[in-house]
Amino acid sequence: MYITAVFGLLGWLFTRLDLDPPPLILGFILGPMLEENFRRALLLSRGSFTTFVTRPISGTLLGVIALVILWQLTAFFRQARGAGTPRERSA
């Protein structure tokens, strides 16, 4: 009963914050696997993070991820700057 109430509250909160559920669910499912494989890669490279940028595939993926994050941040700030009530914009 408590678990149902907690998930219902989380669902309501996500709806209020206008968050999409599928990426969150995907993150909850894939997060532990990602963490385990990240630790395994660090063990194989003896703790060196350079493995993630010196390999062409991982470097390319990290670059694409950085570009997508920057693109989303700029879109968010442009939307936030342009948003507001009509009364605020006319004043």
URFENHU-V15166 format. One record per backbone hydrogen bond with DSSP energy under -1.0 kcal/mol. CO is the residue of the C=O (numbers start at 0). NH is the residue of the N-H. E is the energy in kcal/mol with one decimal. If there is no record, write none. Layout:
co->CO nh->NH e->E
co->CO nh->NH e->E
This chain:
co->0 nh->4 e->-1.9
co->1 nh->5 e->-2.6
co->2 nh->6 e->-2.5
co->3 nh->7 e->-2.2
co->4 nh->8 e->-2.3
co->5 nh->9 e->-2.5
co->6 nh->10 e->-2.5
co->7 nh->11 e->-2.2
co->8 nh->12 e->-2.5
co->9 nh->13 e->-2.7
co->10 nh->14 e->-2.0
co->11 nh->15 e->-2.5
co->12 nh->16 e->-2.2
co->13 nh->18 e->-2.9
co->20 nh->24 e->-2.7
co->21 nh->25 e->-2.6
co->22 nh->26 e->-2.1
co->23 nh->27 e->-2.3
co->24 nh->28 e->-2.0
co->25 nh->29 e->-2.9
co->26 nh->30 e->-2.0
co->29 nh->33 e->-2.5
co->30 nh->34 e->-2.5
co->31 nh->35 e->-2.2
co->32 nh->36 e->-2.3
co->33 nh->37 e->-2.2
co->34 nh->38 e->-2.2
co->35 nh->39 e->-2.0
co->36 nh->40 e->-2.3
co->37 nh->41 e->-2.1
co->38 nh->42 e->-2.2
co->39 nh->43 e->-2.3
co->40 nh->44 e->-1.9
co->41 nh->46 e->-3.6
co->42 nh->45 e->-1.1
co->48 nh->51 e->-1.5
co->49 nh->53 e->-2.2
co->54 nh->58 e->-2.5
co->55 nh->59 e->-2.2
co->56 nh->60 e->-2.4
co->57 nh->61 e->-2.4
co->58 nh->62 e->-2.2
co->59 nh->63 e->-2.6
co->60 nh->64 e->-2.5
co->61 nh->65 e->-2.4
co->62 nh->66 e->-2.2
co->63 nh->67 e->-2.4
co->64 nh->68 e->-2.4
co->65 nh->69 e->-2.3
co->66 nh->70 e->-2.5
co->67 nh->71 e->-2.4
co->68 nh->72 e->-2.4
co->69 nh->73 e->-2.5
co->70 nh->74 e->-2.2
co->71 nh->75 e->-2.3
co->72 nh->76 e->-2.5
co->73 nh->77 e->-2.3
co->74 nh->78 e->-2.2
co->75 nh->79 e->-2.6
co->76 nh->80 e->-2.1
co->77 nh->81 e->-1.8
co->78 nh->82 e->-1.2
co->84 nh->88 e->-1.8
co->85 nh->89 e->-1.7
co->86 nh->90 e->-1.0
